[in-house]
Amino acid sequence: MAFNNVIITGMGSYIPSRKITNKNFAESSFFTNEQERVYKPSVEIAEKLQEITGIEERRYVKNSLCCSDIGFRAAQKAIEDAGIDPETIDQIIFAHNFGDVEHGSKQSDMIPSLAARAKHLLGIENPNCVAYDILFGCPGWVQGMQQAYAFIKSGIAKTCLVIGSETLSRVVDPYDRDTMIFADGAGAAVVQLKEEDKQRGILSIASQSYTKDEAYYLYYGASYNPAENPEIKYIKMHGRKIYELGLSKVPPAMKQCLDESGTSIDDLKKIFIHQANEKMDEAMVKRFYRQYKKPVPEAIMPMNIHKLGNSSVATVPTVYDMVLKGELEGHEVQAGDVILFASIGSGMHINAITYKS
């Protein structure tokens, strides 16, 4: 019996070289969302952030690079890893949220689309390689993978390139304590149709949008510093509400996805979850296993947030790529392993993929 499998044949990531440690915020001045000065020492604030989120340092891009540039570099590595001719790619799906924001600018540039820019940088001439962007919050790369799966299963495409790239350092309010969470990075995957005698690859997907009361949990707003220009907007979030939504809605979505794949919870080897906040991720995974009345297995959840911060759409593909490349001690994925991708973010959107290596 032959199976038409949708599998990841290549992975690549771009980790910016600039390390920003918590000590870099020692001289920062922070304000509350009510524009009142926070008089606690910035070092103490950073230490509290590390205790909650696990973030010790994060990466920022060089001044000369933009979101599309690092997405292109991650894509190059994925294409090389897959060993394919770029001209055979049917679709380039580029997940981001803020477009290209040049150093020193507060204006977002999305014309042409970042996918079109990546295709241009890759030198692909094939006009039937369709390049487009998706804006889906932090779950963007996972959603891009779901779109690739749908197009391949429908017969419209055979090879897709899915990129997740973000330069959050360009859109943060330096007077907001949440600034310390965010980072830059990019990850990419080549996804292809393969006819094989065993079933593997993407087994099931789940995706949800909560917008009745939750749509603006993440939003664009003015600086918390009253002295700053109120017309310039920055990424803002209601952290507590996002945390509560994540704990209540992500575990059931993960369970739905795993159950629809027909996989036993005992056969799940790894969970690659959006690196948003260490405590939040641990709590979501704990609640996920609680639904099966099971304890959380040791080393089930690889994390890179401690050194790379929250790079939005890039967190899931970069942590997965690091594990595949043997760059996260104590973690590996072997042939036949069943893993779960999951994410939550602006929208508010939640999604998951069950995948068999």
Beta strands, then each sheet from edge to edge (+ up, - down):
strand 1: 3-14
strand 2: 18-21
strand 3: 57-60
strand 4: 91-95
strand 5: 130-134
strand 6: 159-167
strand 7: 184-196
strand 8: 201-209
strand 9: 218-222
strand 10: 233-237
strand 11: 268-273
strand 12: 338-345
strand 13: 349-356
sheet 1: 1+ 7- 6+ 4+ 5+
sheet 2: 2+ 3-
sheet 3: 8+ 13- 12+ 11+
sheet 4: 9+ 10-
end
